Amino acid sequence: MIERILLNIFFVILPFILLPIFYSNNYDKFLKIRKYYIFFSALLASLACMIFTIHIDSLIIFDFRFILQLYASLLLGPVISIVFFIFTVSYEFLFEGQGLLFATIISGLHVILSIFYSEKFKNNSAEHRIFSFTLIHILTGVFASLYLYITNGVQHSIELLLWFLAQAFAAFIVIFFWEYVCKNLILQSRLVHMEKMDIVSHLAASISHEVRNPLTTVRGFLQLLSKMKNSNKSKEYIKISIDELDRAEAIISEYLTFAKPSENKIKTLDIKNEFSRMIEIMRPLANQYNVEIKANLQENLYILGEQQSLQQCFINIIKNSIEAMNKDGGTLSIKTSLEYDRILIKINDNGVGMTKQQLSRIGEPYFSTKGSQGTGLGMMVVFKIVELMQGSIDISSECGKGTEITVTFPLAGELFIFNEVAITDV
């Protein structure tokens, strides 16, 4: 019996042992397949548990299938819980038989829980998820004990107590491992990205001061020349020179973001209000390109950040999306939502799109899809601001169809601590 209990515990924690092995340096890739990973891990682990059941006697048979099934149901919603209900009942009907009634009751309760508690579970803090998930399995153990007491009387009390404690322990380990591994994957991903951006930071700091001084001097002399009595052609050339100097100054100001992040006071920002303001700012440009902006902004989404930086970040993204439509017209959609304690911001356009090679270079210094008209610094600034706000960015695009940019930020107020490192909740 003890061997089977340990084997069942191994099956339910194996997916979380394998997770950092395969995705330790690529958390963004894991985010794309997270739902599939959770579902198939729960499916395969529960199947293994059902094959290697725990026999107390010929009538009392248990396993830990419901631990990962419930966790997947709470994270992925009622549809997945119904899939597990059908899977479990079908298996019991075809291969076991004696546990059909109990499995039907527990799986049915999981469906009800996922319908009424799934969204609240996902939106709660990590500590609350750990507590509630463990408590549910303790209550499940109490229910199972009462069920056996009614059907079989008081028998095998030591074995049942051992199973009861083992299941509660396994449930705690599963949820704890998941939260712990996810936090560490996020931390590793940020550390790798910070190392890459450190070179850019040093470069920005070294060139900004040296280049700005001569620009200021040249601009001053050009202004003096423009006030003198010269030919109209000379004045035109001087005006062009001043405009280009102003453009160079703006580029350097953007580049300086990498060397000297804003030190303004961080505050709680209402995503809906901020995006409503940004949409109004960008509407004249959208009208110029015959672009319709559609916004679906969820209420009560708050993040911690600096207002000017947030606006600079998303105005750059929205501007690029509008300009990608090349005055042929199109639709730009902006949607905000909440998922797993993180705020998702999706910006879609139906512009020219990008090739896989272009997509792989987005955010690199001096790379731009606009050719000689762009510097690439705008998207570098976007990546830097998102990083400073402890967010992540994912870009998908297809030539001729458009681009989707998904930016995620931690929900304001969610904090989780492991190994004396405080990081924002996933």
VEXDREN-2710 file (C-alpha; in Angstrom, 1 decimal):
% VEXDREN-2710
k/r/px/py/pz
1/MET/0.0/0.0/0.0
2/ILE/2.7/2.5/1.0
3/GLU/4.6/1.8/-2.3
4/ARG/1.4/2.6/-4.3
5/ILE/0.8/5.8/-2.3
6/LEU/4.4/6.9/-3.1
7/LEU/4.0/5.9/-6.7
8/ASN/0.8/8.0/-7.0
9/ILE/2.5/11.0/-5.3
10/PHE/5.3/10.6/-7.9
11/PHE/2.8/10.7/-10.8
12/VAL/1.1/13.9/-9.6
13/ILE/4.3/15.8/-9.0
14/LEU/6.2/14.6/-12.1
15/PRO/4.8/17.3/-14.4
16/PHE/6.1/20.0/-12.2
17/ILE/9.5/18.3/-11.9
18/LEU/9.8/18.2/-15.7
19/LEU/8.6/21.8/-16.2
20/PRO/11.8/23.6/-15.2
21/ILE/13.9/21.0/-17.1
22/PHE/12.2/21.8/-20.4
23/TYR/11.4/25.5/-20.0
24/SER/13.9/26.8/-17.5
25/ASN/15.3/29.4/-19.9
26/ASN/12.2/30.0/-22.0
27/TYR/9.2/31.1/-19.8
28/ASP/7.6/33.0/-22.7
29/LYS/7.5/29.8/-24.8
30/PHE/5.9/28.0/-21.8
31/LEU/3.2/30.7/-21.6
32/LYS/2.1/29.8/-25.1
33/ILE/1.5/26.1/-24.3
34/ARG/0.7/26.4/-20.6
35/LYS/-3.0/25.3/-21.0
36/TYR/-2.1/22.3/-23.1
37/TYR/0.7/21.4/-20.7
38/ILE/-1.6/21.5/-17.7
39/PHE/-4.4/19.6/-19.4
40/PHE/-2.3/16.7/-20.8
41/SER/-0.2/16.5/-17.6
42/ALA/-3.4/16.1/-15.6
43/LEU/-4.8/13.6/-18.1
44/LEU/-1.7/11.4/-18.2
45/ALA/-1.0/11.6/-14.5
46/SER/-4.6/10.7/-13.6
47/LEU/-4.5/7.8/-16.0
48/ALA/-1.3/6.5/-14.4
49/CYS/-2.9/6.8/-10.9
50/MET/-6.0/4.9/-12.1
51/ILE/-3.8/2.1/-13.4
52/PHE/-1.7/1.9/-10.2
53/THR/-4.6/2.1/-7.7
54/ILE/-4.2/1.8/-3.9
55/HIS/-6.0/-1.3/-2.6
56/ILE/-7.0/-1.3/1.1
57/ASP/-9.1/-4.4/0.5
58/SER/-11.1/-5.8/-2.4
59/LEU/-13.9/-3.2/-2.0
60/ILE/-11.9/-0.2/-0.9
61/ILE/-9.7/1.2/-3.8
62/PHE/-8.3/4.7/-4.0
63/ASP/-5.9/6.7/-6.0
64/PHE/-4.8/10.4/-6.5
65/ARG/-6.3/11.0/-9.9
66/PHE/-8.6/13.8/-8.6
67/ILE/-5.7/16.0/-7.4
68/LEU/-4.4/17.1/-10.9
69/GLN/-7.9/16.8/-12.4
70/LEU/-9.3/19.3/-9.9
71/TYR/-6.3/21.6/-10.3
72/ALA/-6.6/21.6/-14.1
73/SER/-10.4/22.2/-13.9
74/LEU/-10.0/25.2/-11.6
75/LEU/-7.3/26.7/-13.9
76/LEU/-8.8/25.9/-17.2
77/GLY/-12.5/26.1/-16.5
78/PRO/-15.7/24.1/-16.6
79/VAL/-15.2/22.6/-20.1
80/ILE/-12.1/20.8/-19.0
81/SER/-13.8/19.6/-15.8
82/ILE/-16.6/18.1/-18.0
83/VAL/-13.9/16.3/-20.1
84/PHE/-12.4/14.8/-17.0
85/PHE/-15.8/13.8/-15.7
86/ILE/-16.5/11.9/-18.9
87/PHE/-13.0/10.4/-18.9
88/THR/-13.2/9.2/-15.2
89/VAL/-16.8/7.8/-15.4
90/SER/-16.0/6.0/-18.7
91/TYR/-12.8/4.5/-17.2
92/GLU/-14.7/3.3/-14.1
93/PHE/-17.6/1.9/-16.1
94/LEU/-15.3/0.0/-18.5
95/PHE/-12.5/-1.2/-16.3
96/GLU/-13.3/-0.9/-12.6
97/GLY/-17.0/-0.8/-11.8
98/GLN/-17.0/-0.9/-8.0
99/GLY/-15.8/2.8/-7.7
100/LEU/-18.2/4.2/-10.3
101/LEU/-20.6/5.8/-7.8
102/PHE/-17.9/7.5/-5.8
103/ALA/-16.0/8.7/-8.9
104/THR/-19.2/10.1/-10.4
105/ILE/-20.0/12.0/-7.2
106/ILE/-16.4/13.5/-6.9
107/SER/-16.1/14.3/-10.6
108/GLY/-19.6/15.9/-10.5
109/LEU/-18.5/18.1/-7.5
110/HIS/-15.4/19.1/-9.5
111/VAL/-17.6/20.3/-12.4
112/ILE/-19.7/22.3/-9.9
113/LEU/-16.6/23.8/-8.3
114/SER/-15.1/24.8/-11.6
115/ILE/-18.3/26.5/-12.7
116/PHE/-18.7/28.6/-9.5
117/TYR/-15.1/28.9/-8.2
118/SER/-12.7/28.7/-11.2
119/GLU/-12.5/32.5/-11.9
120/LYS/-12.2/33.4/-8.3
121/PHE/-9.5/30.7/-7.8
122/LYS/-7.4/32.1/-10.8
123/ASN/-7.8/35.7/-9.6
124/ASN/-6.8/35.0/-6.0
125/SER/-3.3/35.3/-4.6
126/ALA/-0.9/32.4/-4.7
127/GLU/-1.1/31.9/-0.9
128/HIS/-4.9/31.8/-1.1
129/ARG/-4.8/29.2/-4.0
130/ILE/-2.5/27.0/-2.0
131/PHE/-4.7/27.2/1.1
132/SER/-8.0/26.7/-0.7
133/PHE/-6.8/23.8/-2.9
134/THR/-5.4/21.9/0.1
135/LEU/-8.6/22.6/2.1
136/ILE/-10.7/21.2/-0.8
137/HIS/-8.8/17.9/-0.7
138/ILE/-9.0/17.7/3.1
139/LEU/-12.8/18.1/2.8
140/THR/-12.7/15.5/0.0
141/GLY/-11.0/13.1/2.4
142/VAL/-13.5/13.7/5.1
143/PHE/-16.3/13.1/2.6
144/ALA/-14.6/9.8/1.4
145/SER/-14.3/8.7/5.0
146/LEU/-18.0/9.3/5.7
147/TYR/-18.9/7.5/2.5
148/LEU/-16.9/4.5/3.6
149/TYR/-18.3/4.6/7.1
150/ILE/-21.8/4.5/5.7
151/THR/-21.1/1.8/3.2
152/ASN/-18.6/-0.4/5.0
153/GLY/-18.6/0.5/8.7
154/VAL/-15.5/1.4/10.7
155/GLN/-12.8/-0.8/9.1
156/HIS/-9.2/-0.2/8.1
157/SER/-9.0/3.0/10.1
158/ILE/-5.2/3.2/10.1
159/GLU/-5.0/2.6/6.3
160/LEU/-7.7/5.2/5.7
161/LEU/-6.0/7.7/7.9
162/LEU/-2.7/7.1/6.0
163/TRP/-4.5/7.6/2.7
164/PHE/-6.2/10.7/4.0
165/LEU/-3.0/12.4/5.1
166/ALA/-1.1/11.3/2.0
167/GLN/-3.7/12.9/-0.3
168/ALA/-3.7/16.2/1.6
169/PHE/0.1/16.2/1.5
170/ALA/0.1/15.4/-2.2
171/ALA/-2.4/18.2/-2.9
172/PHE/-0.3/20.7/-1.0
173/ILE/2.9/19.6/-2.8
174/VAL/1.2/19.9/-6.3
175/ILE/0.0/23.4/-5.8
176/PHE/3.1/24.5/-4.0
177/PHE/5.4/23.1/-6.7
178/TRP/3.3/24.8/-9.4
179/GLU/3.5/28.2/-7.8
180/TYR/7.1/27.8/-6.9
181/VAL/8.3/26.6/-10.3
182/CYS/6.3/29.4/-12.1
183/LYS/7.9/32.1/-9.9
184/ASN/11.3/30.7/-10.5
185/LEU/10.8/30.5/-14.3
186/ILE/9.7/34.1/-14.3
187/LEU/12.7/35.1/-12.3
188/GLN/15.2/33.3/-14.5
189/SER/13.6/34.7/-17.6
190/ARG/13.9/38.2/-16.3
191/LEU/17.6/37.7/-15.3
192/VAL/18.5/36.4/-18.8
193/HIS/16.8/39.3/-20.4
194/MET/18.4/41.8/-18.0
195/GLU/21.8/40.5/-18.9
196/LYS/21.1/41.0/-22.6
197/MET/19.9/44.6/-22.0
198/ASP/22.8/45.5/-19.8
199/ILE/25.1/46.0/-22.8
200/VAL/22.5/48.4/-24.3
201/SER/22.3/50.3/-21.0
202/HIS/26.1/50.9/-20.9
203/LEU/26.1/52.0/-24.5
204/ALA/23.3/54.4/-24.0
205/ALA/24.9/56.0/-21.0
206/SER/28.2/56.5/-22.8
207/ILE/27.0/58.1/-26.0
208/SER/24.1/60.3/-24.9
209/HIS/26.1/63.0/-23.2
210/GLU/28.9/63.1/-25.8
211/VAL/26.5/63.4/-28.7
212/ARG/24.0/65.9/-27.2
213/ASN/26.6/68.6/-26.6
214/PRO/27.7/69.1/-30.2
215/LEU/24.1/68.8/-31.3
216/THR/23.1/71.7/-29.0
217/THR/26.0/73.8/-30.3
218/VAL/25.2/73.2/-34.0
219/ARG/21.5/73.9/-33.4
220/GLY/22.4/77.2/-31.7
221/PHE/24.5/78.4/-34.7
222/LEU/21.9/77.3/-37.2
223/GLN/19.3/79.4/-35.3
224/LEU/21.6/82.4/-35.5
225/LEU/22.1/81.9/-39.2
226/SER/18.4/81.6/-39.8
227/LYS/17.9/85.1/-38.4
228/MET/20.4/86.6/-40.8
229/LYS/19.6/88.0/-44.2
230/ASN/20.2/85.0/-46.4
231/SER/18.6/83.6/-49.5
232/ASN/15.3/81.7/-49.1
233/LYS/17.2/78.5/-50.2
234/SER/19.7/78.9/-47.3
235/LYS/16.9/79.4/-44.9
236/GLU/15.2/76.3/-46.2
237/TYR/18.4/74.3/-45.8
238/ILE/18.8/75.7/-42.3
239/LYS/15.2/74.7/-41.4
240/ILE/15.8/71.2/-42.6
241/SER/19.0/71.0/-40.6
242/ILE/17.2/72.2/-37.4
243/ASP/14.4/69.6/-38.0
244/GLU/16.9/66.8/-38.4
245/LEU/18.8/67.9/-35.2
246/ASP/15.5/67.9/-33.3
247/ARG/14.8/64.4/-34.7
248/ALA/18.3/63.2/-33.5
249/GLU/17.6/64.8/-30.1
250/ALA/14.3/62.9/-29.8
251/ILE/16.1/59.6/-30.8
252/ILE/18.7/60.2/-28.1
253/SER/16.0/60.9/-25.5
254/GLU/14.4/57.6/-26.3
255/TYR/17.7/55.8/-26.2
256/LEU/18.5/57.3/-22.8
257/THR/15.5/55.4/-21.4
258/PHE/17.9/52.4/-21.3
259/ALA/20.5/54.1/-19.2
260/LYS/18.4/56.2/-16.9
261/PRO/14.9/54.8/-16.1
262/SER/12.4/57.2/-14.9
263/GLU/12.6/58.0/-11.2
264/ASN/9.1/59.4/-10.9
265/LYS/6.9/58.1/-8.2
266/ILE/5.4/54.7/-9.0
267/LYS/1.6/54.7/-8.5
268/THR/-1.4/52.5/-9.2
269/LEU/-2.7/53.0/-12.7
270/ASP/-6.2/52.3/-14.0
271/ILE/-5.7/50.4/-17.3
272/LYS/-9.0/51.5/-18.8
273/ASN/-8.5/55.2/-18.0
274/GLU/-4.9/55.1/-19.3
275/PHE/-5.9/53.4/-22.6
276/SER/-8.9/55.7/-23.1
277/ARG/-6.5/58.7/-22.9
278/MET/-4.0/57.1/-25.3
279/ILE/-6.6/56.2/-27.8
280/GLU/-7.7/59.9/-27.9
281/ILE/-4.1/61.0/-28.4
282/MET/-3.6/58.5/-31.3
283/ARG/-7.0/59.1/-33.0
284/PRO/-5.8/61.9/-35.3
285/LEU/-3.1/59.7/-36.7
286/ALA/-5.6/56.8/-37.0
287/ASN/-7.9/59.1/-39.0
288/GLN/-5.0/60.1/-41.2
289/TYR/-4.4/56.4/-42.1
290/ASN/-8.2/55.6/-42.3
291/VAL/-7.8/53.2/-39.3
292/GLU/-10.8/52.4/-37.0
293/ILE/-9.8/51.9/-33.4
294/LYS/-11.9/49.3/-31.5
295/ALA/-11.4/49.1/-27.8
296/ASN/-12.7/46.4/-25.4
297/LEU/-11.4/47.7/-22.0
298/GLN/-12.3/45.7/-18.9
299/GLU/-13.1/47.6/-15.7
300/ASN/-11.1/47.4/-12.4
301/LEU/-7.7/46.4/-13.8
302/TYR/-4.9/48.1/-12.0
303/ILE/-1.1/47.9/-12.3
304/LEU/1.8/49.5/-10.6
305/GLY/3.9/51.8/-12.8
306/GLU/4.9/55.2/-14.0
307/GLN/2.2/56.9/-16.0
308/GLN/4.5/58.6/-18.6
309/SER/6.4/55.4/-19.2
310/LEU/3.3/53.4/-19.7
311/GLN/1.9/55.9/-22.2
312/GLN/5.3/56.1/-24.0
313/CYS/5.3/52.3/-24.3
314/PHE/1.8/51.8/-25.7
315/ILE/1.8/54.9/-27.9
316/ASN/4.8/53.5/-29.6
317/ILE/3.0/50.2/-30.2
318/ILE/-0.2/51.8/-31.3
319/LYS/1.7/54.2/-33.7
320/ASN/3.5/51.2/-35.3
321/SER/0.3/49.3/-35.7
322/ILE/-1.4/52.2/-37.4
323/GLU/1.5/53.0/-39.7
324/ALA/1.7/49.3/-40.6
325/MET/-1.6/49.7/-42.5
326/ASN/0.0/52.1/-45.0
327/LYS/-3.0/54.5/-45.4
328/ASP/-5.1/51.7/-46.9
329/GLY/-7.3/51.7/-43.9
330/GLY/-8.0/48.9/-41.5
331/THR/-8.9/48.1/-37.9
332/LEU/-6.9/48.3/-34.8
333/SER/-8.3/46.4/-31.8
334/ILE/-7.3/46.8/-28.2
335/LYS/-8.5/44.4/-25.6
336/THR/-7.7/44.1/-21.9
337/SER/-8.5/41.2/-19.6
338/LEU/-7.4/39.4/-16.5
339/GLU/-5.9/35.9/-16.5
340/TYR/-4.1/34.1/-13.7
341/ASP/-3.4/37.2/-11.6
342/ARG/-1.9/38.9/-14.7
343/ILE/-3.4/41.7/-16.8
344/LEU/-3.4/40.9/-20.6
345/ILE/-3.3/43.7/-23.1
346/LYS/-3.8/42.5/-26.7
347/ILE/-3.3/44.9/-29.7
348/ASN/-4.2/43.6/-33.1
349/ASP/-3.9/45.2/-36.5
350/ASN/-4.6/43.9/-40.0
351/GLY/-1.6/45.7/-41.6
352/VAL/1.2/44.3/-43.7
353/GLY/2.5/42.0/-41.0
354/MET/6.1/40.7/-40.7
355/THR/8.2/37.8/-41.8
356/LYS/9.6/35.3/-39.3
357/GLN/13.0/36.9/-39.8
358/GLN/11.7/40.4/-39.1
359/LEU/9.8/39.1/-36.1
360/SER/12.8/37.5/-34.6
361/ARG/14.7/40.9/-34.7
362/ILE/12.0/43.1/-33.2
363/GLY/13.5/45.1/-30.3
364/GLU/17.1/44.9/-31.6
365/PRO/19.0/48.2/-31.8
366/TYR/18.7/49.9/-35.1
367/PHE/16.4/47.3/-36.7
368/SER/13.2/48.6/-38.1
369/THR/10.6/47.3/-40.5
370/LYS/10.3/50.9/-41.9
371/GLY/13.7/50.7/-43.5
372/SER/15.6/54.1/-43.5
373/GLN/12.6/55.9/-42.0
374/GLY/12.8/54.0/-38.7
375/THR/15.5/53.6/-36.1
376/GLY/14.2/50.6/-34.2
377/LEU/14.6/52.5/-30.9
378/GLY/10.9/52.8/-30.4
379/MET/10.4/49.0/-29.9
380/MET/13.6/48.9/-27.8
381/VAL/12.0/51.4/-25.5
382/VAL/8.8/49.3/-25.4
383/PHE/10.7/46.2/-24.4
384/LYS/12.6/48.1/-21.7
385/ILE/9.5/49.7/-20.2
386/VAL/7.7/46.4/-20.1
387/GLU/10.7/44.8/-18.4
388/LEU/10.9/47.6/-15.8
389/MET/7.2/47.1/-15.0
390/GLN/7.9/43.4/-14.5
391/GLY/5.8/42.5/-17.5
392/SER/6.3/40.3/-20.6
393/ILE/5.6/40.9/-24.3
394/ASP/4.7/38.4/-27.0
395/ILE/4.5/39.3/-30.7
396/SER/2.9/37.1/-33.4
397/SER/2.6/38.2/-37.0
398/GLU/1.9/37.0/-40.5
399/CYS/2.7/38.7/-43.8
400/GLY/-0.4/40.2/-45.4
401/LYS/-2.6/39.5/-42.4
402/GLY/-1.4/41.6/-39.6
403/THR/0.3/41.6/-36.2
404/GLU/-0.9/40.7/-32.6
405/ILE/1.1/42.1/-29.6
406/THR/0.2/40.7/-26.2
407/VAL/1.6/42.5/-23.2
408/THR/1.1/41.1/-19.7
409/PHE/1.6/42.9/-16.4
410/PRO/1.2/41.6/-12.8
411/LEU/-2.0/42.7/-11.1
412/ALA/-1.4/45.5/-8.6
413/GLY/-1.1/44.2/-5.0
414/GLU/-0.2/40.6/-5.9
415/LEU/3.1/39.7/-4.2
416/PHE/4.6/36.3/-3.5
417/ILE/7.8/35.4/-1.7
418/PHE/10.1/32.4/-2.1
419/ASN/13.7/32.0/-1.0
420/GLU/13.8/35.5/0.3
421/VAL/13.2/36.9/-3.2
422/ALA/10.0/38.9/-3.6
423/ILE/8.6/38.8/-7.1
424/THR/5.3/39.7/-8.6
425/ASP/2.7/37.0/-8.7
426/VAL/2.0/35.2/-12.0
END
